């Protein structure tokens, strides 16, 4: 089996595992509104974020090799644009947009992984669109261009929750680019919210690349260093990280040539930064290579969280069952004692003839039954309601949270556990949940291990092919004997 066949086989297996074991649980308990596999069955995605003047569209156009997105200093495009490859377009030297579709098409076509975005409403749909482009750069990936982040804008101004939308997109993206420009190096409020709150909750740190774009607008190397230092400081405040992430310093040669700096500008330093632009382009083009790793992480992460969710529900029912058993036992004993006391009292006051023990025992049995019914119907409901209120107040004690991994997992599903318990009041089939938990836990424990072993095997296949190719090249280069 060659590398491509192995990749396709492994990808199919991953989708099957998600569809069979994780999606049913995710849909049943409100973990997801749509099948989980819908988020990972399409091509690799690169999400591009940044403030309105950071040069997102210019950079995208530069990589695609044509003017596909509108550019300008002021906000020029307030849409989320999915840019993908059109493999049906005839071969031509002219790179262009071959097809455009609206948001309704994207959200209702099962080929695309955007069904879950329907919840953001009609205003969002009107700012969502698809562009198919015949650029070779898009053959193995798709790019999502986003509206520029602003400093003073509220949800009511956009008509949809911008942070929720980029959070949902970041969750399915394989790579997230965050662009800054020298004039607003990390000072935009929406960027602060995204980096501080939205992205850490919805994606992983290693999938985020920071880019300082338009550096050709710095008047000198010293000016660039000051901007770079400002951005580093702002990033440390926004992300809460003590280490400074790698920041790619890039610019568009075409844009720089079109609007050159003043005569006194000293931009000779740009020559030494050409490689960073190429490194960024290479990092984007390598997104498909990380797709399987991200799919494996997807299975591991959601498997762990769903297992934790079910674990919390099982723990709740286990505590409730112990309470019911204890309460039932006490109720039975109290009822028997009440019946025995009734029999003794009847005999003591000689209400029933002593020669008729059947009536005496019958009266005692009736008292036992009445006591037990009152105990189970009235007091049981009161105590279970009290138990439920107490558990809701101490919800974090349902499962052990002894390390950061468990804390992060619990944070992701805590509200879902609360919502499900409030909706059902603890009345749900324990046996079925245990069965589901066993299946999900098997995926998380055994399945995740097998996935990682398969990825290691893929690495060996890649190394073997590289070695074989190298030997072939060497043989072709050597003269015949």
C-alpha positions in Angstrom: 0.0 0.0 0.0 1.4 3.3 -1.0 1.3 6.5 1.1 -1.8 8.0 -0.5 -3.8 4.8 -0.2 -2.7 4.5 3.4 -3.7 8.1 4.2 -7.1 7.6 2.6 -7.7 4.3 4.4 -6.7 5.8 7.7 -8.9 8.8 7.1 -11.9 6.6 6.3 -11.3 4.6 9.5 -11.2 7.7 11.6 -14.4 9.0 10.1 -16.1 5.6 10.7 -15.0 5.6 14.4 -16.4 9.1 14.9 -19.7 8.3 13.1 -20.3 5.1 15.0 -19.2 5.8 18.5 -18.9 9.6 19.1 -21.6 11.3 17.0 -24.6 9.4 18.5 -23.5 10.4 22.0 -22.7 14.0 21.0 -26.1 14.5 19.5 -28.0 12.8 22.3 -26.5 14.9 25.1 -26.3 18.2 23.4 -22.5 18.2 22.9 -23.0 19.0 19.2 -25.9 20.2 17.1 -24.6 18.4 14.0 -22.7 15.1 13.4 -19.1 15.4 14.5 -17.8 13.8 11.3 -19.3 16.7 9.3 -16.5 18.9 10.7 -13.7 16.8 9.5 -14.7 15.1 6.3 -13.8 18.1 4.0 -10.4 19.3 2.9 -7.9 21.0 5.3 -8.9 24.6 6.3 -6.8 27.7 6.9 -8.6 30.4 8.8 -7.3 34.0 8.4 -8.0 36.5 11.1 -6.9 40.1 11.7 -7.9 43.7 12.1 -9.4 45.5 9.1 -6.1 47.0 7.9 -3.8 44.0 8.5 -3.6 43.1 4.9 -5.4 39.7 5.0 -6.9 40.0 1.5 -3.6 41.3 0.0 -1.7 38.3 1.5 -4.3 35.8 0.2 -4.2 37.4 -3.2 -0.4 37.2 -3.2 -0.5 33.5 -2.4 -3.2 32.7 -4.9 -1.4 34.6 -7.6 -4.3 36.9 -8.6 -6.6 39.6 -7.2 -9.4 37.4 -5.8 -10.3 39.5 -2.7 -10.9 43.2 -2.6 -8.2 45.2 -0.9 -7.9 48.7 0.6 -6.9 50.7 3.7 -10.5 51.0 4.9 -12.8 48.1 5.6 -13.6 46.6 2.1 -15.3 43.3 2.8 -17.4 42.3 5.8 -18.0 38.7 4.7 -16.7 35.4 5.7 -15.4 34.0 2.4 -14.6 30.4 1.8 -12.0 30.2 -1.0 -11.6 26.7 -2.4 -10.2 25.0 -5.5 -12.4 24.4 -8.6 -11.1 21.2 -10.0 -13.7 21.3 -12.8 -12.4 24.5 -14.4 -10.5 24.0 -17.7 -6.8 24.5 -17.6 -5.7 28.1 -18.2 -2.9 30.4 -17.4 -5.4 33.0 -16.0 -6.2 32.5 -12.3 -9.7 33.8 -11.5 -12.9 33.2 -9.6 -14.7 30.5 -11.5 -17.8 30.3 -9.4 -19.5 32.2 -6.5 -22.2 30.9 -4.2 -24.1 32.5 -1.3 -24.3 31.4 2.4 -27.4 29.4 2.0 -25.6 27.1 -0.5 -22.7 26.6 1.9 -24.9 25.9 4.9 -27.2 23.5 3.2 -24.7 21.5 1.0 -23.6 18.4 2.9 -20.3 18.5 1.0 -19.1 21.4 3.2 -18.6 21.3 7.0 -20.6 24.4 7.8 -24.0 23.0 8.8 -23.4 23.9 12.4 -23.2 27.6 11.5 -26.9 27.9 10.8 -27.5 28.7 14.4 -25.9 32.2 13.9 -28.9 33.5 12.0 -29.9 35.1 8.8 -27.6 38.2 9.2 -24.6 35.9 9.3 -25.8 33.9 6.3 -25.9 37.1 4.3 -22.3 37.7 5.2 -21.1 34.2 4.3 -20.1 33.1 0.8 -18.1 30.7 -1.4 -15.5 31.4 -4.1 -14.1 28.7 -6.3 -10.7 29.7 -7.8 -8.5 27.8 -10.2 -5.3 28.6 -8.3 -2.9 25.6 -7.9 -2.2 26.9 -4.3 -5.7 25.7 -3.3 -5.5 22.1 -4.7 -5.1 20.6 -1.3 -6.6 23.1 1.1 -9.2 25.9 1.4 -8.8 29.4 2.9 -11.4 31.3 4.9 -11.0 35.0 4.8 -12.8 36.9 7.6 -14.2 40.4 8.2 -11.6 42.7 9.8 -11.6 42.9 13.6 -12.7 46.3 14.9 -12.1 48.2 18.0 -15.6 49.6 18.9 -18.3 47.3 17.5 -21.0 45.3 19.3 -22.9 42.2 18.3 -25.9 44.4 17.5 -23.8 46.3 14.9 -22.8 43.1 13.0 -26.1 41.4 13.6 -24.5 38.2 14.7 -22.0 37.1 17.4 -18.6 37.5 15.7 -16.7 35.7 18.4 -18.9 32.7 18.3 -18.6 32.4 14.5 -14.8 32.6 14.5 -14.8 30.2 17.4 -16.8 27.6 15.4 -14.6 28.1 12.4 -11.4 27.8 14.4 -12.6 24.6 15.9 -12.7 22.9 12.4 -9.6 24.7 11.0 -6.3 23.0 10.7 -4.4 26.3 10.8 -5.3 29.7 12.1 -3.4 32.8 10.9 -3.7 36.0 13.0 -2.4 39.1 11.1 -1.3 42.4 12.7 -0.1 45.5 11.0 2.5 48.1 12.2 -0.2 50.7 12.9 -2.3 48.7 15.3 0.0 46.0 16.6 -2.4 44.1 18.7 -4.5 46.9 20.1 -7.9 46.1 18.6 -10.5 45.1 21.1 -12.0 42.2 19.1 -8.5 40.8 18.6 -7.9 40.9 22.4 -11.2 39.0 23.0 -10.3 36.5 20.3 -6.8 35.7 21.7 -7.7 35.9 25.3 -11.0 34.0 25.3 -12.3 32.6 22.0 -9.4 30.8 20.4 -8.0 29.1 23.6 -11.4 27.5 24.1 -11.9 26.4 20.5 -8.5 25.4 19.1 -5.0 24.4 20.0 -2.0 26.6 20.5 0.1 24.8 18.0 -2.4 25.5 15.2 -2.1 29.3 15.5 0.5 31.3 13.6 1.1 35.0 14.4 1.9 37.3 11.5 3.2 40.9 11.5 2.2 42.0 8.0 2.8 45.1 5.9 6.3 45.6 7.4 7.3 47.5 4.3 5.4 50.4 5.8 8.0 50.7 8.6 10.3 53.6 7.8 13.4 51.8 9.0 14.7 48.8 10.8 14.5 50.6 14.1 10.9 51.4 13.4 10.2 47.7 12.7 12.0 46.7 16.0 9.8 49.1 18.0 6.6 47.8 16.3 7.8 44.2 16.9 8.5 44.9 20.6 5.0 46.5 21.0 3.3 43.5 19.4 5.3 41.1 21.6 4.2 43.0 24.7 0.5 43.1 23.6 0.5 39.4 22.8 1.9 38.6 26.2 -1.0 40.6 27.7 -3.7 39.1 25.4 -2.6 35.5 25.5 -1.4 35.4 29.1 1.7 33.5 27.9 5.1 34.2 29.4 6.9 33.0 26.3 6.7 35.0 23.1 5.4 32.9 20.2 7.1 33.0 16.8 5.9 36.0 14.8 6.3 35.8 11.0 7.4 39.2 9.5 6.0 39.5 6.0 4.8 41.9 3.4 3.6 41.9 -0.2 6.3 42.9 -2.7 3.5 44.0 -5.1 1.8 46.2 -2.5 5.2 47.6 -1.5 6.1 48.5 -5.0 2.6 50.0 -5.7 2.9 52.3 -2.6 6.5 53.0 -1.9 7.6 54.7 1.3 8.8 58.3 1.3 12.2 59.2 -0.1 13.8 59.1 3.4 12.5 55.6 4.1 15.3 53.1 4.8 13.7 49.8 3.7 16.8 47.9 2.8 16.1 45.5 5.7 13.2 44.0 3.7 15.6 42.1 1.5 16.7 40.0 4.5 13.0 39.1 5.4 12.0 37.7 2.0 12.5 34.2 3.4 9.9 34.7 6.2 7.2 35.3 3.6 8.2 32.1 1.8 8.3 30.2 5.2 4.7 31.4 5.9 3.6 30.3 2.5 5.2 26.9 3.0 3.6 26.5 6.4 0.2 27.1 4.9 0.8 24.7 2.0 1.8 22.0 4.6 -1.6 22.2 6.3 -2.8 19.0 4.6 0.2 17.1 6.0 -1.0 17.8 9.5 -4.6 16.9 8.7 -4.3 13.3 10.0 -2.6 14.5 13.2 -5.5 16.9 13.7 -8.0 14.2 13.0 -6.3 12.0 15.6 -6.4 14.9 18.1 -10.0 15.5 17.1 -10.9 11.9 18.0 -8.9 12.0 21.2 -10.2 15.3 22.4 -13.9 14.6 21.8 -13.6 11.1 23.0 -12.1 12.3 26.3 -14.7 15.0 26.7 -17.7 12.8 25.9 -16.3 10.1 28.2 -16.1 12.7 30.9 -19.6 13.9 30.3 -21.0 10.4 30.6 -18.9 9.8 33.6 -20.5 12.8 35.3 -24.0 11.5 34.5 -23.1 8.0 35.7 -21.7 9.5 39.0 -24.9 11.4 39.5 -27.1 8.3 39.1 -24.8 6.2 41.2 -25.2 8.7 44.1 -28.9 8.9 43.5 -29.2 5.1 43.5 -27.4 4.8 46.8 -29.7 7.4 48.2 -32.7 5.6 47.0 -31.5 2.2 48.3 -30.7 3.8 51.7 -34.0 5.7 51.7 -36.0 2.6 50.6 -34.4 0.4 53.3 -35.2 3.0 56.0 -38.7 3.4 54.7 -39.3 -0.3 54.8 -38.0 -0.6 58.3 -40.1 2.3 59.5 -43.2 0.9 57.8 -42.6 -2.5 59.4 -42.1 -0.9 62.8 -45.3 1.1 62.3 -47.2 -2.0 61.4 -45.8 -3.9 64.4 -46.7 -1.1 66.7 -50.2 -1.1 65.2 -50.7 -4.8 65.8 -49.4 -4.5 69.4 -51.7 -1.5 70.0 -54.7 -3.3 68.6 -54.0 -6.3 70.8 -53.5 -4.1 73.8 -56.7 -2.2 73.6 -58.6 -5.3 72.5 -60.3 -3.5 69.5 -60.3 -6.8 67.5 -61.1 -10.1 68.9 -58.0 -11.9 69.9 -59.4 -15.0 68.5 -59.2 -13.5 65.0 -55.5 -12.9 64.4 -56.1 -12.8 60.7 -57.8 -9.4 61.0 -55.2 -8.1 63.4 -52.3 -9.0 61.0 -54.3 -7.7 58.1 -54.7 -4.3 59.8 -50.9 -4.3 60.6 -50.1 -5.1 57.0 -52.4 -2.3 55.8 -50.6 0.1 58.1 -47.2 -1.1 56.7 -48.4 -0.5 53.2 -49.8 3.0 54.0 -46.6 4.0 55.7 -44.5 2.7 52.8 -46.6 4.4 50.2 -46.4 7.7 52.0 -42.7 7.3 52.6 -41.9 6.5 48.9 -44.4 8.9 47.3 -44.1 12.0 49.4 -40.9 11.9 51.4 -38.9 10.2 48.6 -39.8 13.0 46.1 -38.9 15.6 48.7 -35.5 14.0 49.5 -34.7 13.5 45.8 -35.5 17.1 45.0 -33.2 18.1 47.9 -30.5 15.8 46.6 -30.8 17.3 43.1 -30.5 20.9 44.4 -27.4 19.9 46.4 -25.8 18.2 43.5 -26.4 21.1 41.2 -24.6 23.3 43.8 -21.7 20.9 44.1 -21.6 19.8 40.5 -17.8 20.0 40.3 -17.6 17.1 42.9 -19.2 14.6 40.5 -15.9 13.5 39.0 -12.3 13.7 40.1 -10.5 16.8 38.8 -7.0 16.0 40.0 -5.0 17.4 37.1 -5.1 20.1 34.5 -6.2 17.7 31.7 -9.3 16.7 33.7 -10.0 20.4 34.6 -9.8 21.4 30.9 -12.0 18.5 29.9 -14.6 19.3 32.7 -14.6 23.0 31.7 -15.6 22.0 28.2 -18.6 19.8 29.2 -19.6 21.2 32.6 -22.6 23.2 31.3 -23.7 20.3 29.2 -23.9 18.1 32.3 -25.8 20.7 34.2 -28.3 21.3 31.3 -28.9 17.6 30.9 -29.5 17.0 34.6 -31.8 20.0 34.8 -33.8 18.8 31.8 -34.1 15.2 33.0 -34.1 15.8 36.8 -31.8 12.7 37.0 -34.4 10.4 35.3 -32.4 8.7 32.5 -31.5 5.1 31.8 -28.3 4.3 33.6 -27.7 1.0 31.7 -27.7 2.8 28.4 -25.4 5.5 29.5 -23.0 2.9 30.9 -23.0 1.1 27.5 -22.3 4.4 25.7 -19.6 5.2 28.1 -17.9 1.9 27.5 -17.9 2.5 23.8 -16.6 6.1 24.0 -13.9 5.1 26.6 -12.8 2.3 24.3 -12.3 4.9 21.5 -10.4 7.2 23.8 -8.2 4.5 25.3 -7.6 1.9 22.6 -8.7 3.8 19.5 -6.5 6.8 20.2 -3.5 4.5 20.8 -4.1 2.7 17.5 -4.5 5.9 15.6 -1.1 7.2 16.9 0.5 3.9 15.9 -1.0 4.2 12.5 0.4 7.7 12.1 3.8 6.4 13.2 3.5 3.8 10.4 2.7 6.5 8.0 5.8 8.4 8.9 7.8 5.2 8.2 6.1 4.9 4.8 7.0 8.6 4.1 10.6 8.0 5.1 10.9 4.8 3.0 9.5 6.6 -0.1 11.9 9.5 0.4 14.8 7.1 0.7 13.7 5.2 -2.4 13.3 8.5 -4.3 16.7 9.6 -3.2 18.3 6.4 -4.4 16.5 6.6 -7.7 17.7 10.2 -8.2 21.2 9.2 -7.4 21.1 6.3 -9.8 19.8 8.5 -12.6 22.5 11.1 -11.9 25.4 8.5 -12.0 27.0 7.7 -15.4 26.5 4.2 -16.8 29.4 1.9 -16.3 
